[in-house]
Amino acid sequence: MARSVEFYRDVLALEYTESPSDYWSEFTVGSTTIALQKPGPGPKGLGCAVAIAVEDVQETVAELRAKGVRILREPGESRFCHFAVIQDPDGNSVWLHRCKDDTHG
């Protein structure tokens, strides 16, 4: 959990808001809360994906690359947004995106 908190707080610069135990931590992103929870026993799944809206996908990827973050998919675009995919310390995908219509959707 400490490694994940450090990544989301220090590398992605999310506002760290709560850690009642080493089992659960929370971050505030605008009016949204992202929670990290240690997985329970049992088979590992594929994890989950989180998407974070950023001002400039290319610039954000360059900054994260300089910090040693693994880039899973280089910046590209779809019909709706510009995006890239990075990996957190536990192997989860984190999508970085900027909607072409400037919404956060």
The first five atom37 places (N, CA, C, CB, O) and aatype in JSON, in Angstrom:
{
  "aatype": [12, 0, 1, 15, 19, 6, 13, 18, 1, 3, 19, 10, 0, 10, 6, 18, 16, 6, 15, 14, 15, 3, 18, 17, 15, 6, 13, 16, 19, 7, 15, 16, 16, 9, 0, 10, 5, 11, 14, 7, 14, 7, 14, 11, 7, 10, 7, 4, 0, 19, 0, 9, 0, 19, 6, 3, 19, 5, 6, 16, 19, 0, 6, 10, 1, 0, 11, 7, 19, 1, 9, 10, 1, 6, 14, 7, 6, 15, 1, 13, 4, 8, 13, 0, 19, 9, 5, 3, 14, 3, 7, 2, 15, 19, 17, 10, 8, 1, 4, 11, 3, 3, 16, 8, 7],
  "atom_mask": [
    [1, 1, 1, 1, 1],
    [1, 1, 1, 1, 1],
    [1, 1, 1, 1, 1],
    [1, 1, 1, 1, 1],
    [1, 1, 1, 1, 1],
    [1, 1, 1, 1, 1],
    [1, 1, 1, 1, 1],
    [1, 1, 1, 1, 1],
    [1, 1, 1, 1, 1],
    [1, 1, 1, 1, 1],
    [1, 1, 1, 1, 1],
    [1, 1, 1, 1, 1],
    [1, 1, 1, 1, 1],
    [1, 1, 1, 1, 1],
    [1, 1, 1, 1, 1],
    [1, 1, 1, 1, 1],
    [1, 1, 1, 1, 1],
    [1, 1, 1, 1, 1],
    [1, 1, 1, 1, 1],
    [1, 1, 1, 1, 1],
    [1, 1, 1, 1, 1],
    [1, 1, 1, 1, 1],
    [1, 1, 1, 1, 1],
    [1, 1, 1, 1, 1],
    [1, 1, 1, 1, 1],
    [1, 1, 1, 1, 1],
    [1, 1, 1, 1, 1],
    [1, 1, 1, 1, 1],
    [1, 1, 1, 1, 1],
    [1, 1, 1, 0, 1],
    [1, 1, 1, 1, 1],
    [1, 1, 1, 1, 1],
    [1, 1, 1, 1, 1],
    [1, 1, 1, 1, 1],
    [1, 1, 1, 1, 1],
    [1, 1, 1, 1, 1],
    [1, 1, 1, 1, 1],
    [1, 1, 1, 1, 1],
    [1, 1, 1, 1, 1],
    [1, 1, 1, 0, 1],
    [1, 1, 1, 1, 1],
    [1, 1, 1, 0, 1],
    [1, 1, 1, 1, 1],
    [1, 1, 1, 1, 1],
    [1, 1, 1, 0, 1],
    [1, 1, 1, 1, 1],
    [1, 1, 1, 0, 1],
    [1, 1, 1, 1, 1],
    [1, 1, 1, 1, 1],
    [1, 1, 1, 1, 1],
    [1, 1, 1, 1, 1],
    [1, 1, 1, 1, 1],
    [1, 1, 1, 1, 1],
    [1, 1, 1, 1, 1],
    [1, 1, 1, 1, 1],
    [1, 1, 1, 1, 1],
    [1, 1, 1, 1, 1],
    [1, 1, 1, 1, 1],
    [1, 1, 1, 1, 1],
    [1, 1, 1, 1, 1],
    [1, 1, 1, 1, 1],
    [1, 1, 1, 1, 1],
    [1, 1, 1, 1, 1],
    [1, 1, 1, 1, 1],
    [1, 1, 1, 1, 1],
    [1, 1, 1, 1, 1],
    [1, 1, 1, 1, 1],
    [1, 1, 1, 0, 1],
    [1, 1, 1, 1, 1],
    [1, 1, 1, 1, 1],
    [1, 1, 1, 1, 1],
    [1, 1, 1, 1, 1],
    [1, 1, 1, 1, 1],
    [1, 1, 1, 1, 1],
    [1, 1, 1, 1, 1],
    [1, 1, 1, 0, 1],
    [1, 1, 1, 1, 1],
    [1, 1, 1, 1, 1],
    [1, 1, 1, 1, 1],
    [1, 1, 1, 1, 1],
    [1, 1, 1, 1, 1],
    [1, 1, 1, 1, 1],
    [1, 1, 1, 1, 1],
    [1, 1, 1, 1, 1],
    [1, 1, 1, 1, 1],
    [1, 1, 1, 1, 1],
    [1, 1, 1, 1, 1],
    [1, 1, 1, 1, 1],
    [1, 1, 1, 1, 1],
    [1, 1, 1, 1, 1],
    [1, 1, 1, 0, 1],
    [1, 1, 1, 1, 1],
    [1, 1, 1, 1, 1],
    [1, 1, 1, 1, 1],
    [1, 1, 1, 1, 1],
    [1, 1, 1, 1, 1],
    [1, 1, 1, 1, 1],
    [1, 1, 1, 1, 1],
    [1, 1, 1, 1, 1],
    [1, 1, 1, 1, 1],
    [1, 1, 1, 1, 1],
    [1, 1, 1, 1, 1],
    [1, 1, 1, 1, 1],
    [1, 1, 1, 1, 1],
    [1, 1, 1, 0, 1]
  ],
  "atom_positions": [
    [[0.82, -1.19, 0.0], [0.0, 0.0, 0.0], [0.87, 1.26, 0.0], [-0.94, 0.0, 1.21], [0.56, 2.24, -0.68]],
    [[1.95, 1.24, 0.76], [2.81, 2.42, 0.83], [3.36, 2.78, -0.55], [3.98, 2.18, 1.81], [3.43, 3.96, -0.9]],
    [[3.74, 1.78, -1.32], [4.27, 2.02, -2.68], [3.19, 2.63, -3.57], [4.8, 0.7, -3.3], [3.47, 3.55, -4.34]],
    [[1.97, 2.13, -3.47], [0.88, 2.67, -4.28], [0.52, 4.09, -3.86], [-0.35, 1.77, -4.19], [0.29, 4.95, -4.71]],
    [[0.47, 4.35, -2.56], [0.18, 5.71, -2.08], [1.23, 6.67, -2.61], [0.14, 5.76, -0.53], [0.9, 7.75, -3.09]],
    [[2.49, 6.29, -2.53], [3.57, 7.14, -3.03], [3.39, 7.43, -4.53], [4.94, 6.47, -2.79], [3.58, 8.56, -4.96]],
    [[3.03, 6.42, -5.31], [2.84, 6.6, -6.75], [1.7, 7.56, -7.04], [2.58, 5.25, -7.43], [1.88, 8.53, -7.78]],
    [[0.53, 7.32, -6.48], [-0.64, 8.15, -6.78], [-0.5, 9.56, -6.19], [-1.9, 7.5, -6.24], [-0.96, 10.52, -6.8]],
    [[0.13, 9.68, -5.03], [0.3, 10.99, -4.39], [1.47, 11.76, -4.99], [0.52, 10.81, -2.88], [1.3, 12.92, -5.38]],
    [[2.64, 11.14, -5.06], [3.86, 11.86, -5.43], [4.13, 11.9, -6.93], [5.02, 11.25, -4.74], [4.64, 12.9, -7.44]],
    [[3.81, 10.83, -7.62], [4.09, 10.79, -9.06], [2.92, 11.36, -9.86], [4.38, 9.34, -9.5], [3.12, 12.2, -10.74]],
    [[1.69, 10.91, -9.55], [0.52, 11.43, -10.29], [-0.06, 12.69, -9.67], [-0.55, 10.36, -10.36], [-0.95, 13.3, -10.25]],
    [[0.42, 13.07, -8.49], [0.03, 14.31, -7.8], [-1.45, 14.37, -7.46], [0.38, 15.5, -8.65], [-2.07, 15.44, -7.53]],
    [[-2.04, 13.22, -7.08], [-3.42, 13.22, -6.6], [-3.42, 13.6, -5.12], [-4.09, 11.82, -6.82], [-2.47, 13.31, -4.4]],
    [[-4.48, 14.25, -4.68], [-4.58, 14.7, -3.29], [-4.88, 13.51, -2.38], [-5.67, 15.79, -3.14], [-5.95, 12.9, -2.47]],
    [[-3.94, 13.2, -1.52], [-4.08, 12.08, -0.58], [-4.97, 12.53, 0.57], [-2.69, 11.6, -0.05], [-4.67, 13.54, 1.22]],
    [[-6.05, 11.8, 0.83], [-7.01, 12.27, 1.82], [-7.22, 11.35, 3.02], [-8.3, 12.48, 1.18], [-7.63, 11.81, 4.08]],
    [[-6.93, 10.06, 2.88], [-7.24, 9.18, 4.0], [-6.46, 7.88, 3.91], [-8.73, 8.9, 4.06], [-6.24, 7.34, 2.83]],
    [[-6.05, 7.39, 5.07], [-5.45, 6.07, 5.17], [-5.7, 5.53, 6.56], [-3.93, 6.11, 4.84], [-4.82, 5.58, 7.42]],
    [[-6.92, 5.02, 6.79], [-7.24, 4.51, 8.12], [-6.45, 3.26, 8.5], [-8.71, 4.22, 8.21], [-6.36, 2.91, 9.68]],
    [[-5.89, 2.6, 7.52], [-5.08, 1.4, 7.79], [-4.2, 1.15, 6.58], [-5.98, 0.15, 8.11], [-4.27, 1.87, 5.58]],
    [[-3.37, 0.13, 6.66], [-2.57, -0.21, 5.48], [-3.38, -1.02, 4.47], [-1.32, -1.0, 5.9], [-2.83, -1.53, 3.49]],
    [[-4.69, -1.14, 4.7], [-5.59, -1.89, 3.85], [-6.36, -0.99, 2.87], [-6.57, -2.67, 4.7], [-6.83, -1.47, 1.84]],
    [[-6.49, 0.31, 3.18], [-7.34, 1.22, 2.4], [-6.75, 2.62, 2.39], [-8.76, 1.24, 2.97], [-6.33, 3.11, 3.44]],
    [[-6.71, 3.27, 1.22], [-6.24, 4.65, 1.11], [-7.13, 5.38, 0.1], [-4.75, 4.71, 0.67], [-7.61, 4.78, -0.86]],
    [[-7.34, 6.68, 0.33], [-8.19, 7.47, -0.55], [-7.48, 8.71, -1.06], [-9.46, 7.86, 0.17], [-6.61, 9.28, -0.41]],
    [[-7.9, 9.1, -2.29], [-7.38, 10.28, -2.96], [-8.56, 11.06, -3.51], [-6.36, 9.91, -4.09], [-9.55, 10.47, -3.95]],
    [[-8.47, 12.38, -3.49], [-9.51, 13.22, -4.04], [-9.05, 13.75, -5.39], [-9.87, 14.38, -3.08], [-7.94, 14.27, -5.53]],
    [[-9.92, 13.61, -6.38], [-9.68, 14.13, -7.73], [-10.92, 14.94, -8.09], [-9.39, 12.98, -8.79], [-11.92, 14.37, -8.53]],
    [[-10.86, 16.25, -7.91], [-12.04, 17.08, -8.12], [-13.11, 16.67, -7.12], [0.0, 0.0, 0.0], [-12.88, 16.7, -5.91]],
    [[-14.27, 16.3, -7.63], [-15.35, 15.87, -6.75], [-15.44, 14.35, -6.68], [-16.67, 16.44, -7.22], [-16.45, 13.8, -6.24]],
    [[-14.38, 13.67, -7.11], [-14.36, 12.21, -7.14], [-13.34, 11.67, -6.15], [-14.05, 11.7, -8.56], [-12.28, 12.28, -5.96]],
    [[-13.64, 10.55, -5.53], [-12.7, 9.87, -4.66], [-12.24, 8.59, -5.33], [-13.33, 9.58, -3.27], [-13.05, 7.81, -5.83]],
    [[-10.94, 8.38, -5.33], [-10.36, 7.12, -5.8], [-9.84, 6.41, -4.57], [-9.22, 7.35, -6.88], [-9.08, 6.99, -3.79]],
    [[-10.24, 5.16, -4.39], [-9.79, 4.38, -3.23], [-8.92, 3.22, -3.7], [-11.01, 3.86, -2.42], [-9.2, 2.58, -4.71]],
    [[-7.88, 2.97, -2.95], [-7.03, 1.81, -3.18], [-7.29, 0.84, -2.04], [-5.5, 2.21, -3.26], [-7.33, 1.23, -0.87]],
    [[-7.46, -0.42, -2.39], [-7.7, -1.45, -1.39], [-6.79, -2.62, -1.68], [-9.19, -1.89, -1.38], [-6.66, -3.04, -2.83]],
    [[-6.17, -3.14, -0.65], [-5.35, -4.33, -0.83], [-6.25, -5.49, -1.26], [-4.58, -4.69, 0.47], [-7.34, -5.66, -0.72]],
    [[-5.79, -6.29, -2.22], [-6.62, -7.43, -2.64], [-6.68, -8.49, -1.55], [-6.08, -8.05, -3.94], [-5.74, -8.66, -0.77]],
    [[-7.79, -9.18, -1.51], [-7.94, -10.27, -0.56], [-7.34, -11.55, -1.11], [0.0, 0.0, 0.0], [-6.75, -11.54, -2.19]],
    [[-7.46, -12.63, -0.39], [-6.92, -13.9, -0.88], [-7.71, -14.39, -2.08], [-6.94, -14.95, 0.24], [-8.86, -14.0, -2.29]],
    [[-7.1, -15.24, -2.84], [-7.77, -15.79, -4.02], [-6.99, -15.48, -5.27], [0.0, 0.0, 0.0], [-5.95, -14.82, -5.22]],
    [[-7.5, -15.96, -6.4], [-6.76, -15.75, -7.65], [-6.75, -14.29, -8.05], [-7.38, -16.58, -8.77], [-7.7, -13.55, -7.81]],
    [[-5.64, -13.88, -8.66], [-5.52, -12.5, -9.12], [-6.25, -12.35, -10.44], [-4.04, -12.09, -9.26], [-6.16, -13.21, -11.32]],
    [[-6.97, -11.25, -10.56], [-7.64, -10.94, -11.81], [-6.76, -10.05, -12.66], [0.0, 0.0, 0.0], [-5.55, -10.0, -12.47]],
    [[-7.36, -9.38, -13.58], [-6.62, -8.49, -14.46], [-6.45, -7.11, -13.87], [-7.32, -8.38, -15.79], [-5.88, -6.23, -14.51]],
    [[-6.92, -6.9, -12.67], [-6.83, -5.58, -12.06], [-7.92, -4.69, -12.6], [0.0, 0.0, 0.0], [-8.89, -5.16, -13.2]],
    [[-7.78, -3.41, -12.38], [-8.78, -2.48, -12.87], [-8.07, -1.36, -13.59], [-9.66, -1.94, -11.71], [-6.85, -1.21, -13.49]],
    [[-8.82, -0.58, -14.31], [-8.24, 0.56, -14.99], [-8.88, 1.83, -14.45], [-8.45, 0.46, -16.53], [-10.08, 1.87, -14.18]],
    [[-8.07, 2.84, -14.28], [-8.5, 4.16, -13.85], [-8.17, 5.11, -14.99], [-7.82, 4.6, -12.49], [-7.11, 5.01, -15.59]],
    [[-9.08, 6.04, -15.28], [-8.81, 7.06, -16.29], [-8.75, 8.41, -15.6], [-9.89, 7.04, -17.43], [-9.64, 8.76, -14.82]],
    [[-7.72, 9.17, -15.9], [-7.53, 10.49, -15.31], [-7.44, 11.51, -16.43], [-6.25, 10.52, -14.41], [-6.63, 11.37, -17.35]],
    [[-8.29, 12.54, -16.36], [-8.24, 13.61, -17.35], [-7.04, 14.5, -17.06], [-9.57, 14.44, -17.35], [-6.8, 14.88, -15.91]],
    [[-6.28, 14.83, -18.1], [-5.11, 15.7, -17.97], [-5.21, 16.83, -19.01], [-3.78, 14.88, -18.16], [-5.94, 16.71, -19.99]],
    [[-4.49, 17.9, -18.77], [-4.51, 19.03, -19.7], [-3.86, 18.68, -21.04], [-3.81, 20.24, -19.09], [-4.38, 19.04, -22.1]],
    [[-2.72, 17.98, -20.99], [-1.96, 17.67, -22.21], [-1.39, 16.27, -22.07], [-0.82, 18.72, -22.46], [-0.5, 16.04, -21.25]],
    [[-1.89, 15.34, -22.85], [-1.48, 13.94, -22.74], [0.0, 13.78, -23.06], [-2.32, 13.05, -23.67], [0.72, 13.11, -22.31]],
    [[0.48, 14.36, -24.15], [1.88, 14.23, -24.55], [2.81, 14.75, -23.46], [2.14, 14.98, -25.87], [3.79, 14.1, -23.1]],
    [[2.5, 15.92, -22.94], [3.33, 16.54, -21.9], [3.32, 15.7, -20.62], [2.85, 17.97, -21.6], [4.36, 15.5, -20.0]],
    [[2.16, 15.21, -20.24], [2.04, 14.39, -19.04], [2.84, 13.11, -19.18], [0.58, 14.06, -18.74], [3.52, 12.7, -18.24]],
    [[2.78, 12.46, -20.34], [3.56, 11.24, -20.57], [5.05, 11.55, -20.49], [3.21, 10.63, -21.95], [5.81, 10.77, -19.9]],
    [[5.48, 12.64, -21.06], [6.9, 13.01, -21.0], [7.35, 13.21, -19.55], [7.16, 14.3, -21.82], [8.43, 12.75, -19.17]],
    [[6.53, 13.88, -18.74], [6.87, 14.1, -17.33], [6.94, 12.78, -16.57], [5.83, 15.04, -16.68], [7.86, 12.57, -15.78]],
    [[5.97, 11.89, -16.81], [5.95, 10.62, -16.1], [7.08, 9.71, -16.56], [4.61, 9.92, -16.3], [7.66, 8.99, -15.74]],
    [[7.41, 9.72, -17.83], [8.54, 8.94, -18.34], [9.84, 9.36, -17.64], [8.67, 9.1, -19.89], [10.67, 8.53, -17.28]],
    [[10.0, 10.68, -17.47], [11.19, 11.2, -16.8], [11.27, 10.73, -15.34], [11.21, 12.72, -16.85], [12.35, 10.66, -14.77]],
    [[10.12, 10.41, -14.75], [10.07, 9.91, -13.37], [10.2, 8.38, -13.32], [8.77, 10.34, -12.7], [10.13, 7.79, -12.24]],
    [[10.38, 7.75, -14.48], [10.56, 6.3, -14.5], [9.29, 5.49, -14.58], [0.0, 0.0, 0.0], [9.33, 4.27, -14.37]],
    [[8.17, 6.13, -14.88], [6.9, 5.41, -14.98], [6.87, 4.62, -16.28], [5.69, 6.39, -14.92], [7.29, 5.11, -17.33]],
    [[6.39, 3.39, -16.22], [6.29, 2.54, -17.4], [5.11, 2.99, -18.26], [6.14, 1.05, -17.0], [3.98, 3.11, -17.78]],
    [[5.38, 3.24, -19.53], [4.36, 3.65, -20.48], [3.9, 2.4, -21.23], [4.9, 4.76, -21.49], [4.69, 1.77, -21.94]],
    [[2.63, 2.02, -21.06], [2.11, 0.83, -21.72], [1.64, 1.12, -23.14], [0.96, 0.25, -20.9], [1.75, 0.28, -24.02]],
    [[1.12, 2.31, -23.34], [0.68, 2.72, -24.68], [1.02, 4.18, -24.86], [-0.85, 2.46, -24.89], [0.59, 5.04, -24.1]],
    [[1.79, 4.44, -25.88], [2.21, 5.81, -26.18], [0.99, 6.65, -26.54], [3.24, 5.83, -27.33], [-0.06, 6.11, -26.91]],
    [[1.11, 7.98, -26.44], [-0.02, 8.84, -26.77], [-0.58, 8.56, -28.16], [0.4, 10.29, -26.67], [0.15, 8.36, -29.13]],
    [[-1.89, 8.55, -28.21], [-2.61, 8.34, -29.46], [-3.95, 9.03, -29.36], [0.0, 0.0, 0.0], [-4.19, 9.82, -28.44]],
    [[-4.82, 8.74, -30.29], [-6.13, 9.35, -30.21], [-7.19, 8.42, -30.76], [-6.15, 10.68, -30.96], [-6.94, 7.57, -31.62]],
    [[-8.38, 8.61, -30.23], [-9.56, 7.93, -30.72], [-10.47, 8.99, -31.33], [-10.28, 7.12, -29.56], [-10.1, 10.16, -31.44]],
    [[-11.63, 8.58, -31.7], [-12.6, 9.53, -32.24], [-12.98, 10.58, -31.2], [-13.85, 8.8, -32.72], [-13.34, 11.7, -31.55]],
    [[-12.89, 10.21, -29.91], [-13.38, 11.07, -28.84], [-12.3, 11.77, -28.02], [-14.22, 10.28, -27.94], [-12.55, 12.84, -27.47]],
    [[-11.11, 11.18, -27.93], [-10.11, 11.77, -27.03], [-8.68, 11.44, -27.45], [-10.34, 11.29, -25.62], [-8.43, 10.58, -28.29]],
    [[-7.77, 12.18, -26.84], [-6.34, 11.88, -26.9], [-6.06, 11.07, -25.64], [-5.43, 13.21, -26.99], [-6.62, 11.37, -24.59]],
    [[-5.2, 10.06, -25.73], [-5.0, 9.19, -24.57], [-3.64, 8.53, -24.6], [-6.09, 8.14, -24.5], [-2.96, 8.5, -25.63]],
    [[-3.25, 7.98, -23.46], [-2.07, 7.14, -23.29], [-2.37, 6.24, -22.11], [-0.75, 7.99, -23.07], [-3.31, 6.5, -21.35]],
    [[-1.58, 5.19, -21.95], [-1.78, 4.28, -20.82], [-0.45, 4.07, -20.13], [-2.39, 2.92, -21.29], [0.56, 3.76, -20.77]],
    [[-0.46, 4.25, -18.81], [0.73, 4.0, -17.99], [0.43, 2.85, -17.04], [1.16, 5.28, -17.21], [-0.69, 2.35, -16.99]],
    [[1.44, 2.45, -16.28], [1.25, 1.36, -15.33], [1.65, 1.82, -13.93], [2.08, 0.12, -15.74], [2.7, 2.44, -13.75]],
    [[0.8, 1.51, -12.95], [1.16, 1.84, -11.57], [2.09, 0.75, -11.03], [-0.12, 1.98, -10.67], [2.33, -0.24, -11.72]],
    [[2.62, 0.9, -9.82], [3.6, -0.06, -9.29], [3.06, -1.48, -9.12], [4.1, 0.42, -7.98], [3.85, -2.42, -9.01]],
    [[1.73, -1.65, -9.09], [1.15, -2.97, -8.91], [0.67, -3.6, -10.21], [0.01, -2.89, -7.95], [0.02, -4.64, -10.2]],
    [[0.99, -2.96, -11.34], [0.64, -3.53, -12.63], [-0.72, -3.12, -13.16], [0.0, 0.0, 0.0], [-1.15, -3.64, -14.2]],
    [[-1.41, -2.21, -12.49], [-2.71, -1.74, -12.97], [-2.53, -0.69, -14.05], [-3.54, -1.18, -11.81], [-1.6, 0.12, -14.01]],
    [[-3.43, -0.69, -15.0], [-3.42, 0.31, -16.07], [-4.03, 1.61, -15.57], [-4.18, -0.19, -17.3], [-5.04, 1.6, -14.87]],
    [[-3.41, 2.72, -15.93], [-3.94, 4.04, -15.63], [-3.99, 4.79, -16.97], [-3.05, 4.82, -14.55], [-2.96, 5.05, -17.59]],
    [[-5.19, 5.12, -17.4], [-5.38, 5.84, -18.65], [-5.28, 7.33, -18.39], [-6.74, 5.49, -19.28], [-5.85, 7.84, -17.42]],
    [[-4.57, 8.03, -19.23], [-4.49, 9.47, -19.2], [-5.25, 9.94, -20.43], [-3.0, 10.0, -19.19], [-5.0, 9.44, -21.53]],
    [[-6.17, 10.87, -20.28], [-6.94, 11.27, -21.46], [-7.31, 12.74, -21.44], [-8.19, 10.42, -21.57], [-7.35, 13.39, -20.39]],
    [[-7.59, 13.23, -22.6], [-8.11, 14.59, -22.79], [-9.19, 14.5, -23.85], [-6.97, 15.62, -23.21], [-8.89, 14.23, -25.02]],
    [[-10.45, 14.71, -23.46], [-11.56, 14.63, -24.4], [-11.43, 15.75, -25.43], [-12.93, 14.71, -23.67], [-11.05, 16.87, -25.09]],
    [[-11.75, 15.44, -26.66], [-11.65, 16.44, -27.73], [-12.65, 17.57, -27.57], [-11.85, 15.78, -29.07], [-12.42, 18.66, -28.08]],
    [[-13.76, 17.32, -26.86], [-14.73, 18.4, -26.63], [-14.48, 19.12, -25.3], [-16.15, 17.83, -26.66], [-15.32, 19.9, -24.84]],
    [[-13.32, 18.86, -24.69], [-12.9, 19.5, -23.44], [-13.75, 19.16, -22.22], [-12.9, 20.97, -23.63], [-13.7, 19.88, -21.22]],
    [[-14.54, 18.09, -22.28], [-15.24, 17.63, -21.1], [-14.35, 16.64, -20.38], [-16.61, 17.0, -21.46], [-13.3, 16.25, -20.89]],
    [[-14.76, 16.22, -19.19], [-14.0, 15.25, -18.44], [-14.54, 13.83, -18.59], [-13.98, 15.63, -16.98], [-14.06, 12.92, -17.92]],
    [[-15.53, 13.63, -19.45], [-16.21, 12.36, -19.58], [-15.43, 11.21, -20.04], [0.0, 0.0, 0.0], [-15.96, 10.1, -20.16]]
  ]
}
